[in-house]
Structures are given as C-alpha cells and as structure tokens.
C-alpha cells in the first residue's frame, strides 16, 4: 500500500469526524466509523440509503434542489473549503447541529460522480452561542 492510501485509510477509519460519500442520486456510498458515532446508524444501515436519513424533513426540498443543481452543473455555491452549518438528524430523531465541508467526486471522464462530506457535531457550541445571544439581548433590554 502506498503512503497516500495508508493515510486515506487511516483517516476514514480513525477520524472522529463523520465522513460520508454519496453518488449523484444522493445515495450514501461510504459511511465511516465517525458517521456511526455521530448519527447512530451502522454502515450497513446507512449505505445505499438516501441522505434523507440525516436531513430534517423541513429542509429536504431545499437540500435536494441544491444537490440536483450541483450534480447537474458540477458547481456549488459553496466554494472549496467553505464551512457549512446545518441541522441534522440522528438515528433516534434527535436534531443536532453539524458543520461540514464538501468535496465533489469525479469519474475518469471528469464527470461529477458524487460528493464527500466531512461533518462534525457542533451542537454544544451552537447551544452555548444561542444562550449567550439570548442573555445579551436580555441585558440590552434591561439597560434601556
């Protein structure tokens, strides 16, 4: 095995972050141990399923419109390295906040073949920030 393959294998298996790949239809093709920890679905349960598995129902139409556009054009409104923040669902229906980056996958002919996303749970930080904003607004209201 070459060093790049070893590094890739180590990242996929050992990363605490969720690494999820999809095909052009939005079906999950890769679900690493970090995704198992984050979302609660085993790889066997997730692979082959739609991303709807982790997308809250009220956000699905918007997600799929953007996903289809990206797959058709090969471009995304999110630049390389942009960190996106969205709600997601766990196996038990709990809503969490995740930040992620997304990379396009291409086949040998350079045609779009899918995506890879690296996701991290930021629920605790999001809730703390929300509480700080609430307190600041409350302080501003009492000092007027």
N, C-alpha and C positions, 0 to 999 in steps of 0.2 A: 504494500500500500504506500502511495506517495504521501508526502507531508501535508499537502492540501486536503487529500482525502481523509487523513487522520484527524486534522483539525476540524474538518466539517463533521465527521462522525462524532468527535468529542463534543462539539457544540450542540449537535442535535440531541445527543443522549444525555448530556450533563448540564445543559443550561437550565437555570431556574425559570427563565422566561419561557412562555409558550411560543412554539414555532409551528405555524400552521400553513400548509400549502394547499392551493386549490387548482382545479382545472378551469378551462374557460367557461364552464357552466356554473361554477361556484360550488362544485362538489369537493369535499375535503379529500386530499390525496396523501397528506402527511400530517401526523399529529404526534408531536414529541412528548416525552415524559413531563416536561414543563406544562404542556397543554392539559395533560391528565390532571396534574396537581391544581392548576388554575381553574379549570372548568368542571372537573369531576367525571367526565366521560372517559372511558378507556379508549385506546386507539382503535380497537375492534368495533366499538360502538360508533365512533366518530367518522372513520374513513369510509368514504362513499356517500356520506350524508351531505345535505345542503348546509351552507353556512347559517341557514335559519336556525340551526341547532343552538347557536350562541347569540343570535341577533334578536333583541326585543321586538315583539310583533309590531309595535307602533313605529319602528324605524326601518322595517323591511322594505317598504316601497321605495323610500329614498335611497337606501343602500343598493338595491338591485338596479335602479335607474343609473346610478353612478357606476356600478360594476359593469353593466352591459355596455355603457359608453366607453369605458376604459378598455374592455376586451375588444370592442369593435375598432377603436381608433389606435390602440396601443399607447395612449397618453392618458395621464391622470392629472387632475387639477392640483394634486399634491406633488410637490417637487421631491426629488431624491433627497432622502434624509429628513423630510418633514416628520414631525412627531404629531400624531393624531390622537385625540382623546374622544372616546365614545363609551356609552353604556354597553354592557354585555350581560349574557345570562349564564348561570351555572346549571349543572345537571338538576339541582333542586329548585330551579326557578328563581334563585336569588339574583338580584340585579347588582352588578359590580361595575366599577369604573376601570377601564383599561386605556393605557397609552400604547401606541404601536407605530411601527414603521412598516412600509410595504414596498416590495420589490417585484417588478414584473419578471415573469419567466418567458423565455422564447425557445422555440424549437430550432432545429438545424437550419431551417429556411428563414430564420429571424422573425417568424410569425408569432404573435402572442399565444402563449400556451397556458398561462395561468398566473398565479401570484404566490408570493410567500410573505407572510406577516410575522413579525416578532412582537409579542404582546407582553405587557407587564401590568399586574394589578396595582392600581393607584387609589383604590377605594378609600383607604385610611387617610391619605393625604388630601384627597378631594373633600372628604367629610370635614377634616380639620380646617381647610380653607373656607368651606361654606360656613362653618361655625364662626371663624374669625370675621368674615364679612358680615354675618348677622350681628355680632357683637359691635363691630364698628358702626353699623347702621343704627343700632340701638343707642350707642354713645352719642352719635351725631344728632339723633332725635332728642336726647335729653339735655344736650348742651345748647339747644336753640332757644 
